[in-house]
Amino acid sequence: MTSTAAPLTYDQAGVNYDLIDPLKITAQRAAAATASHLAGHGFTEVKASRGESAYVVDVGPFYLASIVECLGTKTLVADEMAKLTGKSFFAGIAQDTIAMAVNDLITVGATPLVVQAYWAAGGSDWFGDAQRAQALVAGWKAACDTCQVAWGGGETPALAGIVEDGRIDLAASCTGLINPKERLSVGDKLGAGDAIVLLASSGIHANGLSLARKLAERLPQGYLTEIEPGLTYGEALLAPTALYSPVTEALWKAGIAPHYCANITGHGWRKLLRHPSQLTYRIHSVPPKTAVLDFIQKQAGQDDREAYSTLNMGAGFAIFVKAEDAERTAQVARDCGIEAWVAGTVEAGEKQLLIEPLDIRFSEDDLALR
Amino acid sequence: MTSTAAPLTYDQAGVNYDLIDPLKITAQRAAAATASHLAGHGFTEVKASRGESAYVVDVGPFYLASIVECLGTKTLVADEMAKLTGKSFFAGIAQDTIAMAVNDLITVGATPLVVQAYWAAGGSDWFGDAQRAQALVAGWKAACDTCQVAWGGGETPALAGIVEDGRIDLAASCTGLINPKERLSVGDKLGAGDAIVLLASSGIHANGLSLARKLAERLPQGYLTEIEPGLTYGEALLAPTALYSPVTEALWKAGIAPHYCANITGHGWRKLLRHPSQLTYRIHSVPPKTAVLDFIQKQAGQDDREAYSTLNMGAGFAIFVKAEDAERTAQVARDCGIEAWVAGTVEAGEKQLLIEPLDIRFSEDDLALR
């Protein structure tokens, strides 16, 4: 089955990063100017963490890392699928939300310790649906159990007039420690000769959902379209995001300290270019796309370049390690139940990502995050 | 000017805590069960922080405190006033959002160190209004400067279909340290004989806005109604929330360690009953209501009991200290530019709040947060 309509780009699906990114950059500059306040408390920021996925402060005996992350629009798929199937998917949605925060926090080398819940509903009555609310609570706790984090508390406001009626805006904040300090994985550790290990994604995760939802509108059977025998498009989209902190913790216990990590979320594989250094990333092995990502690419009529620039395409997380640690890194991930591949190398050279099997090149200009 | 319509209660204004509170309590129980994960990292939770405004973990040399807090619906007033006056109020709104997080975090004795921004818009175009976006950035930075916190970063998602078109859902997460550990102000420190010092609010702050907005609909001139010569109802509502962390930091420098603190937000003065102990709180002096709160109470036709059970009524923060520190605590606050009053005492006896000048009594049943 291939798409019969015109190709669908990410911008057409309603998210225009060109409008958001300039504000992001202005905000980042204002934020950077506040770092000096830490000196008054006897601390300093880890400057290399500016522009990374989590912010890091040197508090003496260890580093403190913190973050807040939004789930995005995946709940809209869960809401639609609940209508179509009568099932609640909010346990998985809870895992997605925690994954957004935890998978970002660990990129700097932190052990996640505390998660806070941000559940902003369109009205008090959202919380009156006991089955859905209990699924959210149970899934949230289960994800905390997997990541070995304490659920500290949170916020459950009712925001009629801001959040749409019947909807919920989900986010998580996460705080952790980089302990011992040598676990810090931002800054100068990454270098030529390092290997790139990719960890399997479980599906679309929680980025690209605007596109995925738009696509559902074009399918005659919508979310109930079978993408594999017995698996609907909606169910496949709702596979909960993989939680990668068990892998990074196991790596540390195995004596492996990543030089750098990238959580592959918005901007897809372009996130592999996140580190500020001028380095070339050469990918020699591309992991299998998951079924749902393959389906989306075909249905949206995207070429590989478009697909890899917006979706995770089977790889949810990248770990950059010493070349001699590469195979063992992949094995540690597999032992945690997450498929992994030694997929490429870091080389001296201009800043670019070369996905050789697909003949794709992304340059610095393709990712303007700082 | 008094109200000509029927009294307006908080429930009628659209927030039904009876639907939210049971879910909150279920979530709190699931959250409490995750505390044991900290042991695997060599840490323990401070159990007394469960049910408090911020969650606290003992990480050895100091305590780690974290929180996420939502602004609520105050942006709806800012949006309406922008239409009516052509001015942007988002610098003040930014301060409100940070205040929600910082003023909660300091209740446990923490020094706020890092704030993360959560700005979830109804669409990418929200960020395209440069004047408004810049005001938000500038106000956010200014509030960080006042509180001497580092702005670590944040999240600026576009959530069409979840957040209403043209609106923004604002929240802040905050991480801090309780350092030295004796600054911890949850647990057994509070006791009979302590004094209650109230710090002035700057207006409605960011709680009770649903009610305030409902009221605007009943006023012939709406937000442009003058509540004092030259001061409209809308402008008065938009006075930014007072930031209290300069006071708690100055107290520590002055050698005063609060036994307990309560941020007076949702549930109004009932928050004075937050501490789990069985103690009686006797208020002998009631601070002046701000003009806008007096106006709201009259217009909504609320009796004092209703008003004090939902709004801050002039007191935004309560500090419980040793009796001999009370006057000096108030003076330290005034030196920070925040009016303060020694307003009452803590006594042995059943759990209740007695606001003597108004003949109001709130009992334990009036506040079910745990």
Interface residues (C-beta under 8 A of the other chain):
Chain A: G14 V15 N16 Y17 L19 I20 P22 L23 K24 T26 A27 Q28 A30 A31 A33 T34 A35 H37 L38 G40 H41 F43 E45 R50 A54 Y55 V57 V59 G60 P61 F62 L64 S66 I67 V68 E69 C70 G72 T73 T75 L76 T111 L113 V114 Q116 A117 Y118 A120 G123 S124 D125 F127 G128 A133 Q134 V137 A138 W140 K141 C144 D145 Q148 V149 A150 W151 G152 G153 G154 E155 T156 P157 A158 L159 A160 G161 I162 V163 E164 R167 I168 D169 A171 A172 S173 T175 L177 S210 R213
Chain B: G14 V15 N16 Y17 L19 I20 P22 L23 K24 T26 A27 Q28 A30 A31 A33 T34 A35 H37 L38 G40 H41 F43 E45 R50 A54 Y55 V57 V59 G60 P61 F62 L64 S66 I67 V68 E69 C70 G72 T73 T75 L76 T111 L113 V114 Q116 A117 Y118 A120 G123 S124 D125 F127 G128 A133 Q134 V137 A138 W140 K141 C144 D145 Q148 V149 A150 W151 G152 G153 G154 E155 T156 P157 A158 L159 A160 G161 I162 V163 E164 R167 I168 D169 A171 A172 S173 T175 L177 S210 R213
